[in-house]
Amino acid sequence: MSRTPEEVLRTALIHFERVQQYAARNLDDQVVIDAICMRLSAAIEALTKLQPDVAERLFGDAWADMWGMRNRIAHGYLLVNSQ
């Protein structure tokens, strides 16, 4: 069953809200950084379920940068640094 754009966006927003909550914590704590990375990656991944025309309308040229950030997190996870 395909999810509606609203459902996809709600899922992504839940992850983005958690990112904000975690970012208010001690960023010297690697566990906090890991949690932020996982939620940010999950939010961006959720957005891939949008139809391409919807993603283009919402994010325009920024989508490539967003997906690139997800890839950097996913493939360079041990290298993420809060500094």
C-alpha positions, 0 to 999 in steps of 0.5 A, a space after each residue: 500500500 502506498 502512503 500519501 504525501 501527508 503520511 510521508 511528510 508526517 513521518 519525516 517531521 517526527 524524525 526532524 523534531 527528534 533531531 531538534 530535541 537531541 541537538 539541544 543536548 550535550 553535543 560533546 556526547 557521541 551518543 547524542 551525535 549518533 542519535 542525531 545522525 540516525 534520525 536525520 538519515 531516517 527523515 531524509 530516507 522517508 522523504 524518498 517515498 514522495 513522488 518525484 514531482 512532489 519532492 521537486 515542488 517542495 525541495 527544488 534544487 535542495 533535494 540533491 544536497 539533502 540526499 547527499 547529506 544522507 549519503 555522507 551520514 550513511 557511508 561515513 558514519 564513523 567520521 561524523 564530528 560535532 565540531 
